[in-house]
Amino acid sequence: MDKPPSLQAHALDNLQFIRDAMSRASRFTAVPGWGGVAMGATALATAIVAARQRGSDEWIYWWLGDAVVAIAIATIAIQRKAKRLHLSLLDAPTKRFALAYVPPLVAGAVLTLVFVDNGLTSRLPGCWLLLYGVAIMAGGTLSVRVVPLLGLLFMVLGAAAFAAPASYGDTFMAAGFGGLHIIFGLIIARNYGG
């Protein structure tokens, strides 16, 4: 006859269940407010410079360069905020956030190649704003409350950029990657710890 589990084993099983449930319920809170402000500032500067470029190659190099800078800023800001809040970036909330956030960005990278290859570079602002908005909204469902709204506004700007004449692309890029990042960065910094 099998021996019933000990009280200690049963308690350890319950404790593990509670830890797993808490981990699944946890939110990714290392969203960088001040990092968002810095990303917005670089995007505003890039919009000014990119709008003056004569060729599409130079234009896209400026914006891709700004994307690299934004990734670096976000990475550093997330690491600093997580350290300050004593959060591990290897925990389940971060992994779930990344699994929701990264696929739309990969789709945007693939579509960038398709747009450029088909001579649609002037329509990239709509693509980038829309898919970045999808990434923010998807990841934001696992983060602080204000983040999904940011994603929705990026999606609206992306759709508007597709509907507007292509010559307004840098204006939409400045409004989204510049203005929205700065506004929501300040909101996150003030209400969610920096």
C-alpha positions in Angstrom: 0.0 0.0 0.0 1.3 3.5 -0.9 2.2 5.8 1.8 0.3 9.1 1.9 2.4 12.2 1.2 4.0 13.8 4.2 2.6 17.1 5.5 5.9 18.7 4.5 5.7 17.4 0.9 2.1 18.6 0.7 3.1 22.0 2.0 6.0 22.3 -0.5 3.7 21.4 -3.3 1.2 24.1 -2.2 4.0 26.6 -1.9 5.2 25.9 -5.4 1.6 26.2 -6.7 1.3 29.6 -5.0 4.6 30.8 -6.4 3.7 29.7 -9.9 0.3 31.5 -9.6 1.9 34.7 -8.4 4.5 34.6 -11.2 1.7 34.2 -13.8 -0.2 37.1 -12.3 2.8 39.4 -12.1 3.2 42.3 -14.5 6.3 43.5 -16.3 6.9 46.7 -14.4 10.4 47.7 -15.7 8.9 49.8 -18.5 11.3 52.7 -18.7 9.6 56.1 -18.3 12.7 58.3 -18.6 14.0 55.9 -21.2 10.9 56.6 -23.2 11.5 60.3 -22.9 15.1 59.9 -24.2 13.8 57.7 -27.1 11.3 60.4 -28.0 13.9 63.1 -28.0 16.2 61.2 -30.4 13.2 60.5 -32.6 12.3 64.2 -32.8 15.8 65.0 -33.8 15.8 62.2 -36.4 12.5 63.4 -37.9 14.0 66.9 -38.4 17.2 65.5 -40.1 15.4 62.7 -42.0 12.9 65.1 -43.5 15.7 67.0 -45.2 17.1 63.9 -46.9 16.7 63.9 -50.7 17.0 60.1 -51.3 15.1 57.3 -49.7 18.3 55.5 -48.8 19.6 58.3 -46.7 16.1 58.7 -45.1 15.9 55.0 -44.1 19.5 55.0 -42.8 18.6 57.9 -40.4 15.5 56.1 -39.1 17.2 52.7 -38.8 20.1 54.4 -37.0 17.6 56.0 -34.6 16.0 52.6 -34.1 19.4 51.2 -33.0 19.8 54.1 -30.6 16.3 53.6 -29.2 17.0 49.9 -28.6 20.2 50.8 -26.7 18.4 53.4 -24.6 15.5 51.0 -23.8 17.8 48.2 -22.9 19.9 50.3 -20.5 16.8 52.0 -19.1 15.0 48.7 -18.5 18.1 47.2 -16.8 18.5 50.2 -14.5 14.9 50.3 -13.6 14.8 46.6 -12.9 17.9 46.9 -10.7 16.4 49.8 -8.8 13.2 47.9 -8.2 15.1 44.7 -7.4 13.5 42.8 -10.3 15.1 40.0 -12.3 14.8 40.3 -16.0 15.0 36.5 -16.2 11.6 36.1 -14.4 8.4 34.9 -16.0 6.8 38.4 -16.4 9.8 39.6 -18.5 9.7 36.5 -20.6 6.0 36.8 -21.2 6.3 40.5 -22.1 9.1 39.7 -24.6 7.1 36.8 -26.2 4.2 39.3 -26.8 6.4 42.3 -27.8 9.0 40.9 -30.1 7.0 39.0 -32.8 5.3 42.2 -34.2 8.8 43.9 -34.3 10.1 40.9 -36.3 7.2 41.3 -38.6 8.0 45.0 -39.0 11.6 44.1 -39.9 10.5 41.6 -42.5 8.0 44.1 -44.0 10.6 46.8 -44.1 12.6 44.6 -46.5 9.5 44.0 -48.6 8.6 47.6 -48.7 12.1 48.7 -49.7 12.4 46.0 -52.3 9.1 47.1 -53.8 9.9 50.8 -53.9 7.5 51.6 -51.0 10.0 53.2 -48.7 7.8 56.3 -48.4 5.1 54.1 -46.8 7.3 52.7 -44.1 6.1 55.2 -41.5 2.6 53.6 -41.5 4.1 50.2 -41.3 6.5 51.0 -38.5 4.0 52.9 -36.4 1.3 50.3 -36.8 3.4 47.3 -36.0 5.2 49.1 -33.1 1.8 49.9 -31.8 0.8 46.2 -32.0 4.0 45.3 -30.2 3.4 47.8 -27.4 -0.3 46.9 -27.1 0.5 43.1 -26.9 3.3 43.5 -24.4 1.4 46.2 -22.6 -1.4 43.7 -21.7 1.3 42.2 -19.4 2.6 45.5 -18.1 1.4 48.6 -16.3 -2.1 49.9 -17.2 -1.1 52.9 -19.4 1.1 50.9 -21.9 -1.8 49.4 -23.9 -3.2 52.9 -24.5 0.2 53.9 -25.9 0.1 51.0 -28.2 -3.4 51.8 -29.4 -2.3 55.4 -30.2 0.7 54.2 -32.2 -1.7 52.0 -34.2 -4.0 54.9 -34.8 -1.1 57.0 -36.0 0.1 54.1 -38.3 -3.3 53.8 -39.9 -3.5 57.6 -40.3 0.0 57.6 -41.9 -1.2 55.0 -44.5 -4.3 57.2 -45.2 -2.4 60.4 -45.5 -0.1 61.5 -48.4 3.3 59.9 -48.1 5.0 63.3 -47.8 3.7 63.5 -44.2 5.6 60.4 -43.1 8.2 62.3 -41.0 5.4 64.2 -39.3 3.7 61.0 -38.2 7.1 59.5 -37.2 7.8 62.6 -35.0 4.3 62.5 -33.5 4.6 58.8 -32.6 8.2 57.9 -31.9 8.8 61.4 -30.6 5.7 62.9 -29.1 4.0 59.7 -27.8 7.2 58.4 -26.3 7.9 61.6 -24.5 4.3 62.1 -23.2 3.9 58.5 -22.0 7.5 58.3 -20.8 6.7 61.2 -18.5 3.4 59.6 -17.3 5.2 56.3 -16.6 8.1 58.1 -14.9 5.7 60.0 -12.6 3.2 57.2 -11.9 5.2 54.0 -12.2 8.6 54.7 -10.7 10.8 56.2 -13.3 
